[in-house]
């Protein structure tokens, strides 16, 4: 999805991902190998996003990614699929690092091809709280997704940097 050059509000789910331990990995293996890992991450994510109807990579942020999904169900399904793809690649010794992810649902302001606003900020902060191989999402994302096929593990309220009110978090794992 390409966003208009002019600012407009879009509603959807924002998911951030982060490669756990990337800075240390980069220091150990050098820039060329670190860049190859980023390319491998891009291929894994692109493969998953092709299966999602209105989803897109908003931007790469160092070793992290910012993703947007119109459907919160797609955000959950595709995020879990990305985590699973990374774990399969790790098990096959094709990908050395784990990924952590965090998501939130709500309005964002489209600014060219970028998205900005509090929904984006909260999603980024939630991602910071996730552990290796973990997907954490807000109550807002869960509430916008009544057809959720993942198992939810409520974690309770968390205070995130720069946000006055606590954010209620859930850990998601694939449903059965």
C-alpha positions in Angstrom: 0.0 0.0 0.0 1.4 3.4 -1.0 0.2 6.3 1.1 -0.6 9.7 -0.2 2.1 12.3 0.0 -0.2 14.5 2.0 -0.9 13.7 5.6 -4.0 11.6 6.4 -5.1 9.4 9.2 -5.1 5.6 8.8 -6.3 3.0 11.2 -4.5 -0.2 11.6 -2.0 -2.2 13.6 1.6 -1.2 13.9 4.2 -3.9 14.7 7.9 -3.3 15.4 10.5 -6.1 15.2 14.0 -6.0 16.6 16.9 -8.5 16.1 18.0 -9.4 19.6 21.8 -9.0 20.1 22.4 -7.4 16.7 25.0 -4.8 17.9 27.1 -7.5 19.5 26.7 -9.8 16.5 27.8 -6.9 14.2 30.9 -6.3 16.4 31.8 -10.0 16.3 31.3 -10.7 12.6 31.8 -7.4 10.9 29.6 -5.1 8.8 29.4 -7.3 5.7 28.1 -10.4 7.6 25.7 -8.1 9.6 24.4 -6.7 6.3 23.9 -10.2 5.0 21.8 -11.0 8.1 19.6 -7.9 7.4 19.1 -9.1 3.9 18.1 -12.5 5.1 15.6 -10.9 7.6 14.2 -8.9 4.7 13.6 -12.0 2.6 11.9 -13.8 5.5 9.6 -10.9 6.2 8.8 -10.3 2.5 7.8 -13.9 2.1 5.4 -13.6 5.0 4.0 -10.2 4.0 3.1 -11.5 0.6 0.4 -13.7 2.2 -1.2 -10.7 4.0 -3.7 -8.6 2.2 -3.2 -5.0 3.2 0.2 -5.1 4.9 3.4 -3.4 4.2 6.9 -2.7 5.5 6.8 0.9 6.5 10.6 1.2 7.1 13.8 -0.4 8.3 15.2 1.1 11.4 18.7 -0.2 11.8 18.2 -3.9 12.5 14.5 -3.4 13.3 11.4 -3.2 11.1 8.2 -1.2 11.3 5.2 -3.0 9.8 1.6 -1.8 9.2 -1.5 -4.0 8.8 -5.0 -2.8 8.1 -6.3 -5.9 9.8 -5.4 -6.6 13.4 -5.9 -10.3 12.7 -3.4 -10.1 9.9 -1.0 -8.3 12.2 -1.2 -11.2 14.7 -1.1 -14.0 12.1 1.8 -12.4 10.1 3.8 -11.5 13.2 3.6 -15.0 14.5 4.5 -16.3 11.1 7.6 -14.1 11.0 8.7 -15.3 14.4 8.1 -19.0 13.3 10.1 -18.4 10.1 13.0 -16.9 12.1 12.9 -19.8 14.5 12.9 -22.4 11.7 15.9 -20.6 10.1 17.7 -20.5 13.5 17.1 -24.2 14.0 18.6 -24.9 10.5 21.6 -22.6 11.4 20.6 -20.2 8.7 19.8 -17.3 11.0 21.8 -16.6 14.1 19.6 -14.2 16.1 16.2 -14.2 17.6 13.6 -11.6 16.9 11.3 -9.8 19.3 8.1 -8.0 18.3 5.5 -5.7 19.7 2.2 -4.4 18.4 -0.5 -1.8 19.0 -3.7 -0.9 17.1 -5.1 2.5 16.5 -4.9 5.6 14.3 -1.6 6.9 12.8 -0.8 9.8 10.6 0.5 9.0 7.2 3.3 11.3 6.3 4.5 10.4 2.8 5.3 6.7 3.1 5.9 6.9 6.8 3.5 6.7 9.7 3.8 8.8 12.9 1.8 9.3 16.1 1.1 7.8 19.5 0.0 4.4 18.1 3.4 4.1 16.5 5.2 5.3 19.6 3.4 2.8 21.8 4.0 -0.1 19.4 7.7 0.7 19.5 7.8 0.8 23.3 5.9 -2.6 23.5 8.5 -4.1 21.2 11.2 -2.9 23.5 9.6 -5.0 26.3 9.4 -8.2 24.4 12.0 -11.0 25.0 13.7 -13.1 22.3 11.2 -14.9 20.1 8.3 -13.1 21.8 5.3 -11.2 20.4 3.7 -8.7 22.9 0.6 -6.8 22.0 -1.6 -4.2 23.6 -5.1 -4.6 24.8 -6.2 -2.4 22.0 -4.9 -4.8 19.4 -6.5 -7.8 21.2 -9.8 -5.9 21.4 -9.8 -5.0 17.7 -9.3 -8.7 16.8 -12.4 -10.7 17.9 -11.4 -13.5 15.5 -8.1 -14.0 17.1 -6.7 -17.5 16.5 -3.7 -17.1 18.7 -3.5 -17.9 22.4 -3.3 -14.9 24.6 -1.4 -14.8 27.9 -2.3 -11.6 29.8 0.7 -10.0 31.3 -1.0 -7.0 33.0 -0.3 -3.3 32.9 3.2 -2.0 32.0 4.4 1.5 32.1 6.1 2.4 28.9 8.5 5.3 28.4 6.8 8.6 27.3 3.2 7.3 27.9 1.3 8.6 30.9 -1.2 5.7 31.3 -0.1 2.0 31.7 -0.5 -0.2 28.6 -2.2 -3.6 29.2 0.0 -6.2 27.5 -0.6 -9.8 26.3 1.9 -12.3 25.0 0.7 -14.2 22.0 1.5 -17.7 20.9 0.1 -19.7 18.0 -3.3 -21.1 18.6 -4.2 -24.8 18.3 
